[in-house]
Amino acid sequence: MKAWFILILLLAGGAATELRAQTNWLTLAEARRQALERNWDFLAARSGVDAATAAAFMAREFPNPNLSASTAKIGNRENATPAGNGIWARSYDTIFAVNQLLEIGGKRRDRQLAAQAGVMGAKARLADARRLLEQGVTRAYIAAALAGTNAGILRESAGYLQHEAQLAEFRWHAGDLARSDYQQIAVAAGQYELQATAAETAARQARIAVEILLGARQPEGNWQPAETLEQLRVGLAAPAPLLANTNISNQRPDVRAAEADLQSAEASLQLQRALRIPDPTVAVQLEHNPPGGGPPTDTIGLGVSFPLPLWNLNQGAIAQARAAREQSRLALEKARAQALGDLANARAESAEATARWQRYHDQIGPQSAAARNAVGFKYEKGGAALVDLLEAERTDNDVRIATAQALADTLTATADLVAAQTVLTEADLPWNHE
């Protein structure tokens, strides 16, 4: 029993140690999740929905009535009446009035339509912010993985040449190789080490860029991608092509936001036109006049007032609202064209990068590796010149880096294609066309 208990403790300690060792690894899915929780731009877009909802609530509220009270014929205590000498019984003329502004001409309806369109626009912008954030995080994560891959390739090349340099040193001491050849190999190995160090710095910068998107307050890049480019290739599957581009030009979040802006601008224009109609203010008043100083009457009065549209017909505000509507219309047309352009570019980039990566992966890469291994074997046996060895290693190193770049470009194009084809349905975002 004691042995089993010790074994369990050892296993638990080993699991805890492994967990602590893996805390600096980050998957793409986890990066996306953290970005949606902490990215500043996305949080601001979410607050924009709250602000638009509050504005819509304010548009539904009625204006508050105004209460006024006035007293006239104020004298001294000799203003007593048969009713007495209290404040209410003196011969003062006291008037209480309640004034209520009434909006007519459809102003309230137009204001509510503009606010409702604002809410829909804010929700669409939030969805678009999520689309762009996920795209940005994916691209930054791929860049970090590519930078790490490049650093690994350069380190491996440096290690290979260091091994060749050791063999060359033995051959030089044995008199089988010139000192200059040994020194050239050592110099080439040192150059690859310096390039690898620079690549590792670039990888750290790429990881810092990811942390900024994740909302890290002190980004340092002290983590590693948990997925390689090959693993990302399996996880990032390209979406199936849509049947019609009209879905993209009408349903993408940024297009829906521009459409909401146009609806809001149209409602605002109707509101400015309606403001040419004066809004009446209805008043109900109670006048208290005790007996003694005059006729003892308590009267109720009704009144109405409204501004006379003589000098200001609201033409300037109408012209400004008309210009804003035209700007919103042009912005909508631009958003639709941009959506179709993004889709066309993503499809072209995906096709080119995929074909390039497949050729590097299936043809050029294996041929380069085979040539390097053959030249290295011949050089070790004295059957190849040093320049052949260095050229083969340089070519293979360039091919491996180009292969990784082609794969990263393929993954990036896939992420762009997913973002370009992200659309909203009525279930995702209820739309009000009234």
C-alpha positions in Angstrom: 0.0 0.0 0.0 2.8 2.4 0.9 4.6 1.6 -2.4 1.4 2.4 -4.4 1.1 5.7 -2.5 4.7 6.6 -3.3 4.1 5.7 -6.9 1.0 7.8 -7.1 2.9 10.8 -5.6 5.7 10.3 -8.1 3.3 10.2 -11.0 1.4 13.2 -9.8 4.7 15.1 -9.3 5.8 14.1 -12.8 2.5 15.3 -14.3 2.7 18.6 -12.4 6.3 19.0 -13.6 5.2 18.3 -17.2 2.3 20.8 -16.8 4.7 23.5 -15.5 7.1 22.8 -18.4 4.3 23.2 -20.9 2.8 26.5 -19.6 4.9 28.5 -22.2 3.3 26.6 -25.1 0.4 28.3 -26.9 -2.0 26.8 -29.4 -3.7 28.8 -32.1 -7.2 28.0 -30.6 -6.0 29.2 -27.2 -4.6 32.4 -28.8 -7.9 33.1 -30.5 -9.8 32.6 -27.3 -7.5 34.9 -25.3 -7.7 37.6 -28.0 -11.5 37.6 -27.9 -11.3 38.0 -24.1 -8.6 40.7 -23.9 -8.0 42.4 -27.2 -8.5 46.2 -26.7 -10.1 46.9 -30.1 -12.5 44.0 -29.7 -13.5 45.1 -26.2 -14.0 48.6 -27.6 -16.3 47.2 -30.3 -18.3 45.4 -27.7 -18.6 48.6 -25.7 -19.9 50.2 -28.9 -22.8 47.8 -28.9 -23.7 48.8 -25.3 -23.5 52.5 -26.3 -25.7 52.0 -29.3 -28.2 50.0 -27.2 -28.3 52.9 -24.7 -28.9 55.4 -27.5 -31.8 53.3 -28.8 -33.3 53.2 -25.3 -33.0 57.0 -25.1 -34.7 57.4 -28.5 -37.8 55.5 -27.1 -38.1 57.9 -24.1 -40.6 60.7 -24.0 -39.5 64.2 -23.2 -40.2 65.1 -19.5 -42.9 67.7 -18.8 -42.1 71.0 -17.2 -43.7 72.2 -14.0 -43.9 75.9 -13.2 -45.3 77.9 -10.4 -45.7 81.7 -10.1 -47.3 84.1 -7.6 -48.4 87.6 -8.4 -50.0 90.5 -6.4 -47.7 89.8 -3.5 -48.2 92.2 -0.7 -48.0 92.0 3.1 -50.1 90.5 5.9 -52.8 93.1 5.2 -53.7 91.1 2.0 -55.8 88.8 4.2 -59.2 87.7 2.8 -62.3 86.4 4.5 -60.8 83.0 4.1 -57.9 83.9 6.4 -54.4 85.3 6.5 -52.4 82.2 5.6 -50.3 82.1 2.5 -52.9 80.2 0.5 -55.7 82.4 1.9 -54.2 85.8 1.0 -55.3 87.7 -2.1 -52.2 86.5 -4.0 -52.7 85.3 -7.6 -51.0 81.9 -7.8 -50.6 79.9 -10.9 -49.4 76.3 -11.3 -48.7 75.0 -14.9 -47.5 71.8 -16.5 -46.1 72.0 -20.0 -45.6 69.0 -22.2 -43.8 69.0 -25.6 -45.5 66.8 -28.2 -43.4 65.6 -31.2 -45.4 65.4 -34.4 -44.6 64.7 -38.0 -43.0 61.3 -37.4 -40.0 62.7 -35.6 -40.1 60.1 -32.8 -40.4 57.2 -35.3 -37.5 58.5 -37.4 -35.3 58.9 -34.3 -36.1 55.4 -33.2 -35.3 54.0 -36.7 -32.0 55.7 -36.7 -31.2 54.4 -33.3 -32.2 50.8 -34.2 -30.0 51.0 -37.3 -27.2 52.2 -35.0 -27.6 49.1 -32.8 -27.5 46.8 -35.9 -24.5 48.6 -37.2 -22.7 48.2 -33.8 -23.5 44.5 -33.7 -22.2 44.1 -37.3 -19.0 46.0 -36.4 -18.5 43.7 -33.4 -18.9 40.7 -35.7 -16.5 42.3 -38.2 -14.0 43.1 -35.4 -14.1 39.4 -34.4 -13.6 38.4 -38.1 -10.6 40.6 -38.4 -9.2 39.8 -35.0 -9.3 36.0 -35.7 -7.7 36.7 -39.1 -5.0 38.8 -37.5 -4.2 36.4 -34.7 -4.0 33.5 -37.2 -1.6 35.4 -39.5 0.6 36.5 -36.5 0.6 33.0 -35.1 1.7 31.6 -38.5 4.4 34.3 -38.7 5.7 33.2 -35.3 5.7 29.6 -36.3 7.5 30.4 -39.6 10.1 32.5 -37.8 10.7 29.6 -35.4 11.0 27.2 -38.3 13.5 29.4 -40.1 15.6 29.6 -36.9 15.5 25.8 -36.6 16.6 25.4 -40.2 19.5 27.7 -39.8 20.6 26.0 -36.5 20.4 22.7 -38.2 22.5 24.0 -41.1 25.0 25.4 -38.7 25.2 22.1 -36.9 25.7 20.2 -40.1 28.6 22.5 -41.1 30.1 22.3 -37.6 30.2 18.5 -38.1 31.9 19.0 -41.4 34.3 21.4 -39.9 35.3 18.8 -37.3 35.9 16.2 -40.0 37.8 18.8 -42.0 40.0 19.6 -38.9 40.9 15.9 -38.6 41.8 15.8 -42.3 43.8 19.0 -42.1 45.9 17.6 -39.2 46.4 14.4 -41.2 47.6 16.5 -44.1 44.7 15.4 -46.3 43.1 18.9 -46.5 44.3 22.4 -46.9 44.0 24.7 -44.0 42.1 27.2 -46.1 39.3 24.6 -46.8 39.0 23.9 -43.1 38.8 27.6 -42.4 36.1 28.2 -45.1 33.9 25.5 -43.6 34.3 27.0 -40.1 33.5 30.5 -41.4 30.4 29.2 -43.2 29.2 27.4 -40.0 29.8 30.6 -38.0 27.7 32.6 -40.5 24.8 30.2 -40.2 25.0 30.5 -36.4 24.8 34.3 -36.7 21.9 34.0 -39.1 20.1 31.6 -36.7 20.6 34.0 -33.8 19.0 36.8 -35.9 16.2 34.5 -36.9 15.5 33.7 -33.3 15.3 37.4 -32.5 12.8 37.7 -35.4 10.8 34.8 -34.0 10.7 36.5 -30.6 9.5 39.7 -32.2 6.8 37.7 -34.0 5.7 36.2 -30.7 5.5 39.7 -29.2 3.3 40.7 -32.0 0.9 37.9 -31.2 0.9 38.9 -27.5 -0.1 42.4 -28.4 -3.1 41.1 -30.2 -3.9 39.0 -27.2 -4.0 42.1 -25.0 -0.9 41.3 -23.0 0.1 44.3 -20.8 3.8 43.4 -20.8 4.5 41.4 -24.0 7.9 39.7 -23.9 7.5 36.8 -26.3 8.4 34.2 -23.7 6.3 31.4 -25.3 6.5 29.0 -28.1 3.9 27.9 -30.7 2.5 24.5 -29.8 1.7 23.8 -33.4 4.2 23.5 -36.3 3.4 24.7 -39.8 2.6 21.1 -40.8 0.2 20.7 -38.0 -1.5 24.1 -38.8 -1.8 22.9 -42.4 -4.0 20.0 -41.2 -6.0 22.2 -38.8 -6.6 25.2 -41.1 -8.8 23.7 -43.8 -9.9 26.0 -46.6 -13.6 26.7 -46.6 -15.8 25.4 -49.4 -16.4 28.1 -52.1 -19.7 29.8 -52.0 -22.2 29.4 -54.8 -22.5 33.1 -55.5 -20.4 36.1 -54.7 -23.6 38.0 -53.9 -23.6 36.4 -50.4 -20.2 38.0 -49.8 -21.2 41.4 -51.1 -24.4 41.5 -49.0 -23.8 39.5 -45.9 -20.3 40.1 -44.8 -20.1 41.9 -41.4 -18.5 45.0 -42.7 -21.0 45.2 -45.5 -23.9 44.8 -43.1 -22.4 47.6 -40.9 -22.2 49.9 -43.9 -25.8 49.0 -44.8 -26.9 49.9 -41.2 -25.1 53.2 -41.5 -27.0 54.0 -44.7 -30.3 53.1 -43.0 -29.4 55.3 -40.1 -28.5 58.2 -42.4 -31.8 57.8 -44.3 -33.7 57.9 -41.0 -31.7 60.9 -39.9 -32.5 62.7 -43.1 -36.2 62.1 -42.6 -35.9 63.3 -39.1 -34.3 66.6 -40.2 -37.1 67.1 -42.8 -39.7 66.4 -40.1 -38.1 69.0 -37.9 -39.4 71.7 -40.2 -42.8 71.0 -38.7 -43.0 72.9 -35.4 -43.6 70.8 -32.3 -46.4 72.2 -30.1 -46.1 72.5 -26.3 -49.4 71.9 -24.5 -49.9 73.6 -21.1 -52.4 72.9 -18.4 -52.6 75.4 -15.6 -54.4 76.0 -12.3 -55.0 79.6 -11.1 -55.8 80.2 -7.4 -57.4 83.6 -6.5 -59.0 83.6 -2.9 -62.0 85.8 -2.3 -61.6 89.3 -1.0 -59.3 91.2 -3.4 -61.3 90.2 -6.4 -63.6 87.5 -7.7 -63.0 84.3 -5.7 -62.2 81.9 -8.5 -60.0 78.8 -8.9 -59.7 78.3 -12.6 -58.2 75.7 -14.9 -56.6 76.9 -18.1 -55.3 75.2 -21.3 -52.7 76.6 -23.6 -50.6 75.7 -26.6 -47.4 77.2 -28.0 -45.1 76.4 -30.9 -42.2 78.2 -32.7 -43.1 80.0 -35.9 -41.0 78.7 -38.8 -40.3 82.1 -40.3 -36.5 82.5 -40.4 -35.2 78.9 -39.8 -36.6 76.2 -42.0 -33.8 73.7 -41.0 -32.4 73.7 -44.6 -28.8 73.6 -43.4 -29.4 70.5 -41.3 -31.3 68.9 -44.1 -28.5 69.5 -46.5 -25.9 68.1 -44.1 -28.0 65.0 -43.5 -28.4 64.5 -47.3 -24.7 64.7 -47.7 -24.2 62.2 -44.9 -26.6 59.8 -46.6 -24.7 60.1 -49.8 -21.4 59.4 -48.0 -23.0 56.3 -46.4 -24.2 55.1 -49.8 -20.8 55.4 -51.3 -19.3 53.7 -48.3 -21.7 50.8 -48.8 -20.7 50.4 -52.4 -17.1 50.5 -51.5 -17.6 47.9 -48.8 -19.3 45.6 -51.3 -16.5 46.0 -53.8 -13.9 45.5 -51.1 -15.6 42.3 -50.0 -15.5 40.9 -53.5 -11.9 42.1 -54.0 -10.8 40.4 -50.8 -12.4 37.2 -51.9 -10.8 37.3 -55.3 -7.3 38.1 -53.9 -7.6 35.4 -51.2 -8.5 32.8 -53.8 -5.7 33.8 -56.2 -3.1 33.8 -53.3 -4.3 30.5 -52.0 -4.1 28.8 -55.4 -0.6 30.2 -56.1 0.8 29.5 -52.6 -0.6 26.0 -52.6 0.9 25.1 -56.0 4.3 26.7 -54.9 4.4 24.7 -51.7 3.4 21.4 -53.3 6.2 21.8 -55.8 8.7 22.6 -53.2 7.5 19.8 -50.9 7.2 17.1 -53.6 9.9 17.9 -56.0 12.5 20.6 -55.3 12.9 19.9 -51.6 13.6 16.2 -51.9 16.0 16.8 -54.8 17.9 19.4 -52.9 18.2 17.2 -49.8 19.4 14.3 -51.9 22.0 16.5 -53.7 23.3 17.9 -50.4 23.6 14.4 -48.9 25.4 13.1 -52.0 27.9 16.0 -52.1 28.5 15.7 -48.4 29.3 12.0 -48.7 31.6 12.6 -51.6 33.4 15.4 -49.8 34.0 13.2 -46.7 35.5 10.6 -49.0 37.6 13.2 -50.9 35.5 12.9 -54.1 34.0 16.5 -54.0 35.5 19.9 -53.8 34.8 22.3 -50.9 33.0 24.7 -53.1 30.6 22.0 -54.1 29.9 21.2 -50.5 29.2 24.8 -49.5 27.1 25.4 -52.6 25.0 22.3 -52.0 24.5 23.3 -48.3 23.5 26.9 -49.2 21.1 25.7 -51.9 19.5 23.2 -49.6 19.2 25.7 -46.9 17.5 28.2 -49.2 15.2 25.6 -50.5 14.1 24.5 -47.0 13.5 28.1 -46.0 11.5 28.7 -49.2 9.5 25.6 -48.6 8.6 26.8 -45.1 7.7 30.2 -46.5 5.5 28.7 -49.2 3.7 26.7 -46.5 3.3 29.7 -44.4 2.0 31.7 -47.4 -0.5 28.9 -48.0 -1.8 29.0 -44.4 -2.0 32.8 -44.5 -4.0 32.7 -47.7 -6.3 30.1 -46.2 -6.9 32.4 -43.2 -7.5 35.3 -45.5 -10.0 33.1 -47.5 -11.8 32.2 -44.3 -12.1 35.8 -43.3 -13.2 36.9 -46.8 -16.0 34.3 -46.8 -17.3 35.1 -43.3 -20.9 36.1 -43.6 -23.7 36.8 -41.3 -27.1 35.2 -41.5 -30.4 36.4 -40.1 -30.0 34.0 -37.3 -26.6 35.5 -36.4 -27.7 39.1 -36.6 -31.5 39.9 -36.7 -32.0 42.6 -39.2 -34.7 45.2 -39.2 -35.7 46.5 -42.7 -38.7 48.4 -41.6 
